[in-house]
């Protein structure tokens, strides 16, 4: 089943985000290579694809996991958690309807 992992960043965490990004992306690449990643990306803090120093307000990952517990465990081990980028992470089932 698909699960949405919706994360909220701490204010002013851009530098921490940039430092932890390679490890974060490596885990996403693993999901992609396993055919389990539906979509992933950050939420810019401003209305721009390249927010610069404004940074990001959080992230969204939608991926396939065996269970809600498995999705939660994966989310809990994100490098952004260890780097104190995320202030909150919500994991919930996701049902794709369109397109």
C-alpha positions as a LaTeX table, in Angstrom:
\begin{tabular}{lrrr}
\hline
Residue & $x$ (\AA) & $y$ (\AA) & $z$ (\AA) \\
\hline
Unk1 & 0.00 & 0.00 & 0.00 \\
Unk2 & 1.07 & 3.59 & $-0.53$ \\
Unk3 & 1.82 & 5.82 & 2.47 \\
Unk4 & 2.28 & 9.59 & 2.64 \\
Unk5 & 5.10 & 10.87 & 4.82 \\
Unk6 & 4.45 & 14.55 & 5.45 \\
Unk7 & 7.22 & 16.39 & 7.26 \\
Unk8 & 7.42 & 19.89 & 8.70 \\
Unk9 & 10.80 & 21.63 & 9.04 \\
Unk10 & 12.04 & 23.57 & 12.03 \\
Unk11 & 12.37 & 27.26 & 11.23 \\
Unk12 & 15.79 & 28.28 & 9.88 \\
Unk13 & 16.92 & 24.69 & 9.30 \\
Unk14 & 18.16 & 25.15 & 5.71 \\
Unk15 & 21.85 & 24.69 & 6.56 \\
Unk16 & 21.11 & 21.47 & 8.48 \\
Unk17 & 18.93 & 20.30 & 5.58 \\
Unk18 & 21.72 & 20.89 & 3.06 \\
Unk19 & 24.24 & 19.02 & 5.19 \\
Unk20 & 21.99 & 15.95 & 5.62 \\
Unk21 & 20.64 & 15.99 & 2.05 \\
Unk22 & 23.04 & 13.42 & 0.49 \\
Unk23 & 22.10 & 10.78 & 3.08 \\
Unk24 & 18.41 & 11.68 & 2.76 \\
Unk25 & 18.52 & 11.34 & $-1.03$ \\
Unk26 & 20.40 & 8.05 & $-0.80$ \\
Unk27 & 17.49 & 6.48 & 1.10 \\
Unk28 & 15.02 & 7.81 & $-1.47$ \\
Unk29 & 17.16 & 6.37 & $-4.28$ \\
Unk30 & 16.93 & 2.97 & $-2.56$ \\
Unk31 & 13.12 & 3.18 & $-2.57$ \\
Unk32 & 13.19 & 4.27 & $-6.23$ \\
Unk33 & 15.49 & 1.40 & $-7.21$ \\
Unk34 & 13.13 & $-1.02$ & $-5.47$ \\
Unk35 & 10.21 & 0.39 & $-7.49$ \\
Unk36 & 8.50 & 1.62 & $-4.30$ \\
Unk37 & 8.82 & 5.40 & $-4.62$ \\
Unk38 & 5.81 & 7.20 & $-6.07$ \\
Unk39 & 6.93 & 10.81 & $-5.52$ \\
Unk40 & 9.21 & 12.78 & $-3.21$ \\
Unk41 & 10.21 & 16.39 & $-2.79$ \\
Unk42 & 10.40 & 19.43 & $-0.54$ \\
Unk43 & 7.92 & 22.24 & 0.04 \\
Unk44 & 9.61 & 25.57 & $-0.80$ \\
Unk45 & 9.00 & 28.25 & 1.82 \\
Unk46 & 8.13 & 30.73 & $-0.92$ \\
Unk47 & 6.30 & 30.44 & $-4.24$ \\
Unk48 & 9.38 & 29.40 & $-6.19$ \\
Unk49 & 11.02 & 26.16 & $-7.31$ \\
Unk50 & 14.37 & 27.67 & $-6.27$ \\
Unk51 & 13.67 & 29.40 & $-2.94$ \\
Unk52 & 17.31 & 30.18 & $-2.21$ \\
Unk53 & 17.92 & 31.35 & 1.34 \\
Unk54 & 14.15 & 31.19 & 2.09 \\
Unk55 & 14.63 & 27.43 & 2.22 \\
Unk56 & 11.93 & 24.86 & 2.68 \\
Unk57 & 9.03 & 24.35 & 5.05 \\
Unk58 & 8.94 & 20.55 & 4.87 \\
Unk59 & 8.79 & 17.52 & 2.58 \\
Unk60 & 6.43 & 14.97 & 1.10 \\
Unk61 & 7.27 & 11.36 & 0.31 \\
Unk62 & 4.71 & 8.93 & $-1.06$ \\
Unk63 & 5.99 & 5.39 & $-1.26$ \\
Unk64 & 4.93 & 1.78 & $-1.00$ \\
Unk65 & 5.44 & $-0.07$ & 2.28 \\
Unk66 & 4.13 & $-3.35$ & 3.67 \\
Unk67 & 2.35 & $-1.64$ & 6.54 \\
Unk68 & 1.83 & 1.63 & 8.38 \\
Unk69 & 4.36 & 0.45 & 10.97 \\
Unk70 & 6.95 & $-0.19$ & 8.25 \\
Unk71 & 6.35 & 3.26 & 6.77 \\
Unk72 & 6.62 & 4.87 & 10.22 \\
Unk73 & 9.86 & 3.01 & 10.96 \\
Unk74 & 11.32 & 4.15 & 7.63 \\
Unk75 & 10.28 & 7.75 & 8.32 \\
Unk76 & 11.68 & 7.65 & 11.86 \\
Unk77 & 15.11 & 6.76 & 10.45 \\
Unk78 & 15.35 & 9.68 & 8.02 \\
Unk79 & 18.68 & 11.56 & 8.25 \\
Unk80 & 16.70 & 14.79 & 8.49 \\
Unk81 & 15.39 & 13.55 & 11.85 \\
Unk82 & 18.93 & 13.00 & 13.16 \\
Unk83 & 20.01 & 16.41 & 11.78 \\
Unk84 & 17.09 & 18.11 & 13.57 \\
Unk85 & 15.61 & 19.41 & 10.30 \\
Unk86 & 12.11 & 18.05 & 10.88 \\
Unk87 & 9.98 & 19.31 & 13.74 \\
Unk88 & 7.08 & 16.97 & 12.96 \\
Unk89 & 6.51 & 13.92 & 10.75 \\
Unk90 & 3.08 & 12.48 & 9.96 \\
Unk91 & 2.70 & 9.10 & 8.27 \\
Unk92 & $-0.65$ & 7.96 & 6.93 \\
Unk93 & $-2.09$ & 5.65 & 4.28 \\
Unk94 & $-2.51$ & 7.15 & 0.82 \\
Unk95 & $-4.91$ & 6.01 & $-1.90$ \\
Unk96 & $-4.07$ & 7.18 & $-5.41$ \\
Unk97 & $-7.23$ & 8.01 & $-7.36$ \\
Unk98 & $-6.11$ & 10.32 & $-10.20$ \\
Unk99 & $-4.53$ & 10.46 & $-12.69$ \\
\hline
\end{tabular}
